[in-house]
Amino acid sequence: MPPIHPAFVHFPIALVTFAVIADLVGHWRNSNSWRAAGLGSLFGAAVGAIGAVAAGYYDMGRATLAETHEYVHIHMTIGWVLLGVVVGLTLWRWRIYHRPQPRIGVAYLLAALLALGITFFQGWYGGELVYSQGAGVAAAGKGTEPRSAGYNRLVTVSRRLGAETGGHEEQEETGH
């Protein structure tokens, strides 16, 4: 059976993106229909994120992740953080929507933009794992750049996040 996590992740990415856009438009145009679309999309994103996390765990248990195991765990941790952020944002947005005057404030919009940034980062990081390192797929060596370039980006991000890379420093230096 092929990995199922990739089929799930596109829904929360797209729905978080649309929710933020809809809420921004709803805020600027004072439009209830845009605000309702934002809330509905955010609910869908939360459900989709739960599915993406579950599918990620399922795939991680079946994949051979020898060289990428530590990075997949970073991706998993960020996924849990993102799930919490999206669920929290959804609850916040639900409370706003059910006020007598459901105006979206600047604090919420800033939090939503932060959630969108984390969503984009998580998507990029997962893409790096798959497309530059072959995590969860049979590496075919058909990428658009050397594997070491993607590896070096993963190491840089991991270090900035304060994560241990499990002794792969020699691989970084040699590019293998």
HELIX and SHEET records of a PDB file:
HELIX    1   1 HIS A    5  ARG A   29  1                                  25    
HELIX    2   2 ASN A   32  ARG A   62  1                                  31    
HELIX    3   3 HIS A   69  TYR A   97  1                                  29    
HELIX    4   4 VAL A  106  TYR A  131  1                                  26    
HELIX    5   5 ARG A  147  ARG A  160  1                                  14    
HELIX    6   6 GLU A  169  THR A  174  1                                   6    
END                                                                             
